Amino acid sequence: MASTINGKRLFSITQLSADFGLDRRTVSKRIEGIRPCGNSGGHPAYTLPAVATALMKSEAKSGALSMDEVDKLEPSMRVAHWDAELKKQKYLQESGMLITEGEFILVVGLMQKSISDNALRLPNKLQQSLDLTIEQTRTIAKEVRGWLDELADDQLKTLSEEIQNRQQEFPEETEEK
């Protein structure tokens, strides 16, 4: 039977390693500094709430540099960093793993059109399958159009907020020239 403390199951480093799909050394490193909650089979053991956040973190930022770290690089290293980032971006685009902003907008637009078209066909489908009256069908059609209008308004509001956020975050890129 598994060890428990205050009704919570205790996990050894080996069990955590298996459950999280991590090497035992990685688990040990990530939970370093977290006090064990008890013992299981004579080994330190932990509850999931005590260690889950630490175990879910990626390995030391996975080598990615923060903007502050990039800014602190010597100029030649900064150029090398951005050259590498551009090459990585080009590779991701060519392999189809990264799409441009324009392609994203096109995909989202096509999805919206499909949703709208299907929503507008709903009243007629309901009329046929449920044998609705003309008045009931018109009421459903009015509600569907109202819902689509609300959806469009919400999207415009969200887009407007995103533009304002970008203008505040990157004022030099959004100034009119």
N, C-alpha and C positions, 0 to 999 in steps of 0.2 A: 504494500500500500504506500502511496506517496506521502511524503512528510508534509505537514501543514502547520501554519501558525495563524492564530486568530481566524480560522476558517479559510485561509488562503493557501494554495498549494505552493510549496517551495521547489525551486528548480536549481540543480547543480549547474556548473559551467558546461559540463558535457551535455546535459539535457537542453540547456539554452542554445548551445552550439547546434544541436540537431534540429531543434524546433525553428530556429531563425535561419538555418542554412549558412552558418558562419563557421569559420575555423575557430577552434578553442582559443587560440592565441588572440584572435581578433576580439572574441567575447571578453576575454580577460582584460585586454587593453581598454576596451570601451567602457567596462564597468569598474575600472580602476578608480578607487576613491569612494565607491558606493559600499556602505557597510552591509555585510551579509545579514540577512534576517533570521538565520538559523543554520542548522546543519542537516544534510541529507546524506546518509551513508558515511558519516564522518568527514564530509567535505563541506565547505561553505556553500550556502544555498540562499537564493533570493526569491522574492515574490515578483511576478510579472510587472505590477505597477512600479516597483522600485527600480527596475532595469530597462523596461521597454523603450523609453525615450532614448536612452543612451545606446541601445542596440540598434535602433532604427536610423541613427545618424549615419551619414555616409563617411567613408574612410577619409579623414583629414582633408575635407573639401575636395577630394579626388583630384588634387593637383591643380585645380583651377585657381587663378589669382583674382582677388577682389580688385575693384577699380582703384582703391587706395594703394594696393600693392603694385599695380601696374604703374601708377603715377610716380611711385618711388624708385622705379627702375632707372638705370642709366639710359640716356637717349637711344643708344644703339640697341640695347636690350628691349626697350619699349617698341622700337621699330620691328625687331625680330618677333616680338610677341604678337603684334598686330598683323604682321605678314602671315604668321602661323594661323592666326584666327581666320584671316581671309581665305587661306588655303583650305582650312577645315570647313568653312561655310560653303565654298565652291564645291568641295567633295560631297558634302551633304545634299546640296541642291542637285548635283549631277546624278547622285545615286537615288534621288527621289525621296530622301528622308527629310528634306526641308523644302518648303515651298515659299515662294515670294509672297509679299503682302498682297499683290495684285491677284495671284492665284488663290490665295486664301479668301479674298473678297468675292471672287468669282464662285468658289465652292459654297460659301455661306449664302450668297445670293441664289444659287441654284437650289439649295436646300430650302430656303425661304419660299421660293416660287413653288416648289413641290408641295410644301406644307399648305400654302395658300390655296393652290389648285385643288388639292384633295379636300380641304376644309369646305371650299365652296361647292363641291359636289355632294357633300354630306346630306344636306336637306333633301335632295332628290332621291338619294339612296335610301334614306329613312322613310320617305314617302312611299317608295315602292315596297320596301320590306315590311313596313308596319301598317301599310294601307292608311296613311294619314290624309286628312282633308287638306284642301288648298290652303286654308287659313292656318292650320297647324304647320304646314310646310313653310309658309311665309314667315311665321313667327320664328321657326328654327333658323331660317335663312337670315333673318334680321339679327338674331343672336350671334350667329357665326360671323357675320360681317362686323358686328360690334366687337367681338373677340379679336378678329383680325386687326381692326382699327386700334384697339388697346395694345395689342402686341407691337404694332408699328410705332405707336406713341412711346411705349416703353423702350424700344430699340433706339429711337431717336434721342430720347432722354439719356440713355446709357452712353450713346455715341457722343453726345454733347458734353457729358461729364468727363468722358475719356479725353476729348480734345482739350477741355479746360485743364485737366490734370497734366497733360503733356505740355501745355503752354506754361504752366507754373513750374514744371520740372525741368523743361528745356526751353527757356524763353528765347535764347539766341537762335534756335532752329525754327521758331514759329513767328518771328518778327517779319513784318512785310518789308521788302527791300525797295 
